[in-house]
Amino acid sequence: MNFKDLLLENQKFKKIAKNINNSAQSISGLSGSRISYFAVNFLKKSDKDIIFFLPDNYYLQQMQEDLIRLIGKDEFLVFPEEEILPHEQLMPDLTTMSERTKVLTELIFSIDQKKKIILTTPAAVFKKLPPKDIYQQKSINIKNGSEINIEKLRQQLFALGYKREEMVEAPGQYSIRGGIIDVFTLLDEQPFRIELFGDEVDSIRKIDLTAQRSKKEVEQITIPPFANLVIDEKVINRACPKLEAAYSAAVTRLAENDYQEEASYLRDKAKKMLEELKEKHRFPGFEQFLPFYYDQTASFFDYLEESLIFAVRPNKIKQLTHDYYQEITETHTRLLEQGMVFPEYLNNFITDIQFENEISKNRVVDINSEFEDQKAKENDIHFKTSSLEPFHGQLELFSEKIIELLQKKYRIAITLNSASKKRRVKMFLEEKNLLVGDNFNESRIVIFPDSLAEGFIFNDIKLAVFSDKEVFGNEQKRKRKIGDFEDGVEISSVNDLKAGDYVVHENHGIGKYLGVKTLEIQGQHKDYLVLKYAGEDKLYVPTEKINLVQKYIGSDAGNPKLYKLGSSDWKKVKEKVQKSVEEMAVGLLELYAERETLTGYQFSEDDVWQQEFEDSFPFEETPDQKEAIEEVKTDMESEKPMDRLLCGDVGYGKTEVAIRAAFKAALDSKQTAVLVPTTILAQQHYNTFTERIEDFPVQIGMLSRFSTAAEQKKTLKKLIKGEIDILIGTHRLYPKMLFLMI
């Protein structure tokens, strides 16, 4: 008997499944992880995709985490909100674009022919979409054995928003080299390589981006529009006259209301954007013209055919929907007065009334923790559920609760963060003569290594589910989702700069950014970055040459010195730096030559303790984090001295790499010093290391100026005796550590 199937035979559940196609229904008694559990059971019964509308991102992320643990990340999709508005001259986040594209493509083509759960929020579906038939007709499907006209394919890819490159490196790119075509869509984390024999497709394979080599072969691929828009000759011819008329009317209206500056700005902006559009260029913010591109636009609901909709906390959704649309209309009014947009801009969104109508048109199941309407209707169902009290690691009290539930004939599912916790709890329960099995056919108690966000009791099926939150008092933490396509970028748009920022021009040195100014040169209007230098000097940099400018990052707290245009100061600084770099390079070569002759300590390979410790990590490691951890441990197990620099932004998991290395060192009776730049960071790292290693016999100490002289002396004594395995402190304490090493 499978833990995830227990609702299937419940009569209330069967009634919902039976009536789902006949009328709207309401369910009460479900909240949090109980909704996730219900969804997983319902997916097994449904012959349609299931859409869950959740009030906001908090609800969505909790359900997303639960579903990953219950059915795996490939069995459901997320349609997230685009956090930028159409008028903002920013390209959307690639991960968000990817998730939205996957949902739309799946709704149209059902690529894997499997019914899925789709999670979304009202804010995610307010922005309108291109017509479904355009999306469907313009997407490209390529199969093994089919014939391809390369020139026609190139034109199709261009219309879909793909950019031709020598070598594909990111989504939205393609390359053509003879009979080899590489395409990187938003549907996959790797690009595809199409190999032709004449005009016929000989093979389609995924590419390893690092090695640029083919990997897994597939039978066919679908290439959807990039950023969901198709811009071809027909679209341009339809949009441009309408846009010119709309902008002309908007400029006239601003001028008549004595907004001369705003009218001038809008006129210049319109001229530039129309020129770009006529050349079929996709510039940041081109999405705002969606209402002009097509005779009719679509909403998310137009893409739904055979789908069931569940609305979680419908009253809350209704209120949030109203608030969200009100915010959109207020923003539109403000932007209109500033000459930033045109009146038709509001047509980029559905209204709150349209949202409610679309929801009511579809057969919807409302889900509440309790009935919000006191009068239950004929098809309303109430599940008897409740939450569980926390035990904060007191396994004795926990076992008493288990015994109490077993006496009432309940099945017990215990979901925990790691295999080590699973072993610990299993051993304790078996000492209490409580049989723990791998499934409910073997025992009434089963332990799983993936914790849900929260536990619950489902009285209707006599099931009690415990999470790490109840057993040990640790909530199932969620770390920031790191995008599949995320990467660092240099300044690529004026939006990366704000007035007053210090910048460095490749040829002229440090200046201050003042903003963007439109100048008329030889009868042509162009935008320039205005950079202030020493005295009254100003430099005007064409926006297309923004690659010559970088943000200034200095080590000193004060403002940097501005250079004078035309002076030799900047040239002297560059020459000095170049000389220093050359001297450093010589020094590094000598240092590394010497290091090659040295032999370091060779740490042991991972043992059971190391494995248990790594299993206790409450998050799922990112691919880069896994790679860094393995490479650091490989370095430690080598006889060569380690020489590694680990870089990453805040929140990307660098500390966990250090913790695992320090733990590995402690298992070989070696001590680790963790040096941090500030006292606050010392305390933060001490707390993090202590919380992470508290269940293991590894001792951690800290030295900082917050420690009294007596405490520092005591810590140093323990360090000398080998009673401290990991010592955390600021760089000011480095001399004391050196003294201990002499």
N, C-alpha and C positions, 0 to 999 in steps of 0.2 A: 504493500500500500504506500503510495507516494504522498509525501507531506504536501506537495503542491496541488493535489487532486481532491482533497477531502471535501471541498464544497460541491463537487459535481453531483453527488447523490442527495444533497439536501433539497427538501421539498420547496422551500422558499426560493432557492437558487433556480430550481427547475421552472418555477412559475414565472420568474423574470425572463428566463431564456425562451419560454413558450410564448409570452405575450410581447416580446421585444419588437416584433414586426407589425403589431396591431395597434398599439397606442402608446402615448407617453406614460412614463412610470416615475415613481419616486421611491428612493431607498433611503432609509435612515439607519443609524447605528454604525456607520462606517466613517473612519477618519484616519489620517496618517498611513501607517503601514498596512492597516486593514483594507484600505482601498487598493493598494498594490497587490495584496494577496487575492482579493476578489477579482481584479483585472486579469491576473495570471490564470485563474480558473476559468474565467469567462472566455479567454482567448481560445481555450481548448474546445469550447462549444460553438464558437462563432464561425460562420462562413463568410464574414465580412471584416474589413478593417475596422478597428475600434479607435475612435478619436476621443481622447480625454481632454476636456477644457478645464484647466486649473486656474485659480484666481490670479496667481502671479508666479514669479520665478522661484520664490521660496518653496511653494507647494510643488512646482515642477521638478526642482532639483532633488527634493526628498524622494519623490516617486521614481525619478530617474535612477537614483542610487539603489533603491530597493529592487527595481526591475533588473538592474545589472546583476544583483546577487541571486535573484530568483530564476531568471530565464536567460541571462547573458545579454551583452550589448547588441548582438546581431538580430535579436527577436523584436526589437522595437525601434522607433524613430522619434526624433524630437524636431519640432518646427519652432525654432526660437524667434524671439523678437529681434528685429534690426534696431540697434540702439541709436542709429543716426537717422535724422529726417532727410527726405529726398533733396531739399534745397542745400543741405550742408555739403560743401565741396570736399568731401572725404570719400574714399573708397571703402565699402563695407568690409568688416572683418571677414577674412577668408573662411574661418571655421564656421561662422554663422551662415555665410553664403553656401558653404558645402552642405550643412545640415538642412537648410531650406530647399536646396536643389534636390537632395536625395528624396525628400518627402514628395515634392511635386512630381518628380520623375517616377517614383513608385506608384503614386496615385493614378498616373496616366498609363504607364506601361506594365506595372506589376512584374518587374524584372525577374524576381526569384519565385513568382507565383505563390508566395506564402502570405497568409493574412497576418497583419501586424498590429501592434498597439502604437498609436501616434500620440505623443504628448505635446500640448501647446497651451497658449494663454490668449486671452482676448487681444492684448496689445500686439501679439505676433501676427494677427490676421487682419488688422485694421488697414494696412497698406495694400492697395490694389495690385493686381497682377496682370500680365498680358493675357489675351484670350487663350483659353485652353486649346482650341483648335490650332492656333498659331504655334503654341509651344509644342504641340504634338506633331504637326506637319513639318516644322522646321528642324526638329531634332533629327540627328543623323544616326541611322542604325547600320552597322557594318558587320557582315557575317563572313565566315570562312567560305571561300568559293565564289563570293559575289564579285562583280566587276566594278571598278572605280575609274572615273575620269578625274585625273589629278587636278586639272585646272578648275573643273566644276566644284570639286571638294574644297579647293583653296578658297573659292568665292563663298561657299556655304559656311566655312569656318570663320571667315572674316565677318560675315553677317551675324553669326552667333556670338561674336565678341572675342574670338581667339586671335592671339597675336603671333605672327610668324617669327621664329628665332632660329639661330644656327643650331642650338641645342636646348631642349626643354629642361627647365629647372623648377618651374612653379606652375600651379593651376592657371588655366587660361592661355597656355602657350601651345604651339605646335611647330613641328619642323618637317621639311620635305627634303630628302637627300636621295635623288635617284628613285629607286623603287622601295625606299624605306620611309614610312610616315610615322612620326611620333606625336601623340596627342595627350595632353594632361588635362583631364576634366575634373570637376568638383565631386564626382561620384566615387573617386578612389584616392587612396593616399599615394599611389604610384601611377606614373603615366603608362600608356599602352603603346606598343610598337606594332605597326601593321606592315607586313612584308608582302610585296607584290611579285607575281610572276607574270610579266607583261602587264595586263590590266586587271588580272584576277588576284584576289586576296589569297595568298598562300598560307599565311599564319597570322594570328593575333596573340601577342604575349605582353605580360606585364614587364616593366623595365626596373632594374635595380638602378636607382638614380646615381648612387655613389660610383658604381663600376660601369654604368651605362651599358649594361648587358641584359639580354632578355632572360626572363624567368618563367613563371607559370603561363601555360598556353590556355586561351579561352576560345569559345566557339563564336562569340559575338560581343560587340560593345555598343552602348548607346552614348551619343555625344549630345548632351542637352545645351540649351543656350547658356552662355556664361553670364552671370548676374541676371539670369531669367529674361533678358530682353533680346529681341531680334531687330537689328538695324540694317535694313537693306534699302535698295533704291526706291521701292514702293513706299516704305515707311517714311523716308526722307521727303519724297514728293508730297506726301499727305501732310506731314507735320509742319514743314517750313512756312507755307503760306498762312496757316492757322496761327503759328507762333508769332510771325511778323505782325499780324493783325492784333493779337492779344497784347503784345508788348507795346505796339503803337498806341493802343487805347489806354494801357496802364500809364505810359509816359505822359500822355495828354492829360489824364486825370490828375496826376501828381502836379504837373505844371499849373493846371487851373486852380489847384488848391494851395498854390504858392509854395510847393515843395520843390524848388528849382534844383537844389543840389541832389536830392534823391532822384529826380527825373533824369538828370544828367548821368548819374551813376547807372541807373537802370538802362538808359539808352546805350551807353558804352558796353555794359555787360551783355545786353541782348545782341549787339552787333558781333561781339567776339564769339558768343556761344553759337549763334547761327552760322558763322563762318566754319566753326569746328564741326557742327552737325552736318553741314553740306558736304564736308570732306569725309563724313562717316567716322569721325573721331569720337571715341568714348572718353569724355572728359569728366572729372569728378563733379557729381551733381547732375549728370545727364538724365538720371532716373526721374527727376522732377517733371519731365515733359511727357511722362507716360500717357496722360489723357489726350495728348496730341498725336501720339504715334499710331494709335489704333482707333477705328470707328467706335468700338466698344471695348471697355476694359472688363476684367473679371475680378472676382474675390476668391479667397481660399475656398469658400463653400462651393463655388462653381466647379472646382476640381474634384469634389467629392461625388461619387456615384453610389456604389454599394458600400456605404459606411454607416456605422452606428456611432451616435454621439452621446457621451456621458459628460454631464456638467457637474463639477465638484463645487459645492457651496454656491448654488445658483444666485441667491440673493446678494452675496458678496461680489460675484461676477457682474451682476447687473449694476451695482453701485460703482465698481471700478471702471466698467465700460463707459458709464456716463461721465465720470471724472476724466478719463483718458481723452474722450472726444472733446470735452470742454477745453482741455489743455491744448489740443490740436487747433481748435478754432481761435483761441486766444493768441496762440503763436502766429497763426495765419494773419490775423488782424494787425498784429504788431509788425510783421514782416512786410505786409502790404503798404503800411504807412512809411516804412523805411525804404521803399523801392527795391526790396530784395526779391520779391516774387510777384506773380500776377494773380488775378482773382481766381483763375481756373486751377491754381495750385491745390485748392482744397479738394478737387476731384481725384487727388491721389489716394484718398482715404474713403472707406465706407463710414457711414454715420452710426451712432449708437443705436438708433432706431432700426437701421438696416441689419445690424448685428443681431438684435433681438428677433427680428422677423425671420432671418435665416435660421437661427437656432430653433424657433418654433415650427418652421416648415419641416425640419428634419425630425425624425422620431428620437426624442431625447430622453435619457434617463437621468433624473436629478439625484445627486448623492449628498446627503447631509449627515452630520454626526447625530443630530436629532431632527425630528420634523419641525421645520420652521413655520409651517402652516398647521395649526392645531387639528384641522379636519383632515383625516386621512381619506384618500380616494380608494376606489375599488381595487386598483392594481398596485396600491402602495404596499411596500414590504418593509418591515422593521426587523433588523438583525440584532440579536441580543449579544452585545460585546462590551468589553470593559478594558481599561488599562491595567498595568501591573505595577506594584510598588517596587522601588529599587532596594537592592541588598548591599551595595557598595563593597563587594568582595567578601562579605560575611557568609561563607559557604555553608556554615552550620544552619543559619536561618533559611538560606536558600533551599537546602535539602529538606527542611521541615515543610516548606511551601510545596515542594515537589510531592512529598508523601501525602500531603493534604489533597492535592489535585488528583493523584493516583487513586486515592480512596473514593473519589467522586467519579472514577472511570474516565478521566481526561487523558488524552494523548499529550505528550510534552515534546515540543521542538525547541531546542536551545541553539540559538545562532550566535556565534562568537567571532571576534576579529581575526583570530589566528589559530593555526594548528596546535601551537603550544598551549593556549588557553583551553582548547578542546581536550587535550590530553590531561591537563591539570584537573578540569572539572570532572572528566570521566573517571579518573582515578579516585577522586573524592567520593563521588556517588557510588562507585562500586565498593568502596570501603564501608558504605552504609547499606550494603547488600541491595542496591538498586541497579537492576540490569539496564545497561545502555547498549543499544543496537545500532546498525547502519540504516535500518528502515523500520517502519511500524509493523511489518510482518514478524520481525525478530523481537521487538520490544516496544513498550509504550513510551520509552524515552529515546530520542534521537538527537545527536549533536551535529551541527553543521559549522564549517569553518568561515562562513561569510555572514556577518551580522547585519540584520535589518536596522533601520533607523530607530525603531522602538518595538517593544513587545506588546502583546495583547492577549486577551482571552476571547475566543469565539465560542460562546456558550451553545449556539445552535448545533455545532458539530463536535462539541466537547474537545476543543483544541486550545492549548495554551502555548503561546510562542514567546520565548524569552530572547531578548537581545543583549548585547554587551552593556547597554545602558542600564538595564535592570540588574544584571548579574554582578558587574564590576563597577558600575557607576560611570562608565566611559561612553559618551555619545559616539555614534558612528560619525566620525569627522569627515567633512568633505573639503578637499583642497581645491584650489582654483583650477579650473579645467584648462589645461595647456593645449592650445589649438594644434591640430595635425599639421597645419601649414604655417604656424607662427614663426616669425623670425625677426631679428633686429634690422632696422633700416636707418640710413642716413637721412638728412634733410632732403625730401623729394617734393615738398609742396610748401607754399608760404604759410599753410595752416600749421606747420611744425614750428613756426616762429611767432613771437608776439613782440609788440613794440617795446623797446627797452632792453631786449636780449643782446648780449655781447656775442659777436660772431667773428670768425677768422676767415678772411679771403685769402685764397691760395697765393695770390701775387702781391697783395697790399697789406696783409697783417690784420691786427685786431681793430674792429670798428664796432659801432653800436647800430643795431637795426632800428629804423624809425617807422617802417611800414612800406606799403606798395603805392606807387604813384604812376598814373597814366600820362605819358608824354607823347607829343606829336613830333615825329622825326620824318622829314621829307614826305609829309603828307600822310604818314601812316601812324596810327595810334598803337602804342605798345605799353605793356606793364613792366615796371622796373622796381626792384628792391632798392630802397634808399638806405645807404649805410653812412653814418656820420663818423668822421675821423678827427684828428687833432685840429684845434682851431675851428675854422669855418668850413673845412674840407668836407665834401660829400661825394660819394661814389654811387652811380646809378648802374645796377647790375640787371641785365635783361632776365626775366623770370625763367627763360629757357636755359640759362646758364647758372641755375641755382646750385648745380653740382660743384661749382667753384667755392661755395660758401658752406662752412660748418659751424655748428654751435660751439662757443668757447666753453671749455671745461678747465678751470684753473684750480690749483692746489691752495692758493691763498684766499683768505676770507674777504679781502677788500676788492674793490673794482679794479680791473686790469687797466694798464696804460694804453691809451689810444695812439695809434701810429699816425704819422703825417704822410699824406699822399705825396709820392715823388721823392721821398727821402730814402737814404740807403740803410736806415735802421733795420727794417724788416729783412732785407737781404743779408745783413750782418748776422742777425739772429739765426736765420736759416743755415748760414754757413757754419756758425758756431755749433748748432745742434747736429749738423751733418758730421762735423769733426768728432763731437762727443759720441755719436752713434758708432762711428768707425772705431774709436778707441774702445767702446763697450764691446763691440763685436770681437775685437782682438782678445780682450780679456775673457769673454765667454768661451772662445775657442780654446784658450789655454786652460780654463777651468774644466771644460768638458773633456779635454784630453787627459787631464789628471784624474777626473772622476772615472774614466774608463778603466783605469788601472786598479781602482779600489774595490774591495769586497765588503758588502753590507750584511746585515743580519737577515737570514732567510726564515720567514715566518712559516708556521705549519699550515697545511691545507685546512679548509673548513671542516669543523667537526659537528656533532649533534647540537652542542651548545650554540654555536654560531647559527646553525640552521633554525633552531627554536627562536633565537633572538630576532632573526630576520623575518620569521613568520609572524612575530608579534607586531610588526609595523602595521598601524591601523589604516594605511592608505594603499592604493594600488600604485606601484612605481611607474613613472613615465619611462618611455623607451630610452631617452637620453640618460635618465637617472640610473636605470639598470646598467647601461653601458659603462657609465662612470664608476659605479660600484665594482663591477667585475674587473675593470682595468686597474683600479686602485688595489684591489686584493691580489691581482696577478703581479703587480709591482712588488707588493709586500712579500709574496712567496718566491720572488726572484732573489738571487744573491747580489744583484746590482743595487746600489743605493737608489732610492726612489727620487725622481725629479719630475714632478707633475704640478701643473697649475690648473685648478678647477674654476671655471667661470660660469656665472649664471645670475639671472635677475633675482630680485627678492621674491621668495615664495616658490622657487623652482626646485627645492629639495637638496640644496648643497649640504646643509647641516646633517641630514641623515647619512650622506656619504661619509662624512667625518666621524659620526657616531659609530658606524659599522666598522670603520678602520680602527678606531680607538678600542672598541670591544674586542676585535680580533687580536690586537696587541696585548690586551689584558689577559686573554686566554693563554698567551705564551709568556705570561709573567713579565711583560714589558710595560713600562709606564709611558703615558702620553701627555704632552703639554699642549694645551689649546690656548693660543695667544689671540686676543681680540683688542681692537683699538680703544674701546671706551669701557668705563666701569659699568655702565648700564648694559652694554652688550655682554659683559662678563656675567652679570646676574641673570640675564635672559638665557644665555647658553648653559649656565649652571642649572637653571630650572628645567630647560629642555632635556639636557643629558640625564638629570636625575629622574624626571618623569618617565623617560624612555627606558631607562635601565633599572628601574626600581625593583623589578621582579627577579633580578639576577645578582649574584654575589660579586659585584664590581663596585669598588669604592671611588667616590668622586669628591674632590676638594676644590676650593676656590680661594684665590688670593686677589684682593683688590683694596682700594683705599677705604672701602666701606668696612673692611675687617679691622678689628682692633689689633694693636701690637701683640697682645697675648694670643689672639686667635691666629694671627699669621705665624707666630712662633710655633704654636701647637700643630698647625697644618704642615709646616716645614719639617718638623720632627717626624710626623707620621709619613711624610713623603720619603725622608731618608730611610726610615725603617721598612719601606715598601708597603705600607698600609694604605696608601692611596694609589689607585691605578690610573686615574685621569685627573689632571690638575688644570683648572681653567683660571686665566688671569689676564691682565692687561700687559702691554709691551713694557711698561715701566718695571714690571717684575722680572723681566728677562735676565738682568744681572744676577738676581738671587738664584735663578735656575742654573745659570752658568756656574756659579759658585758651587752648587751641589754636584755638578758634573766633574769638577776638578779633583 
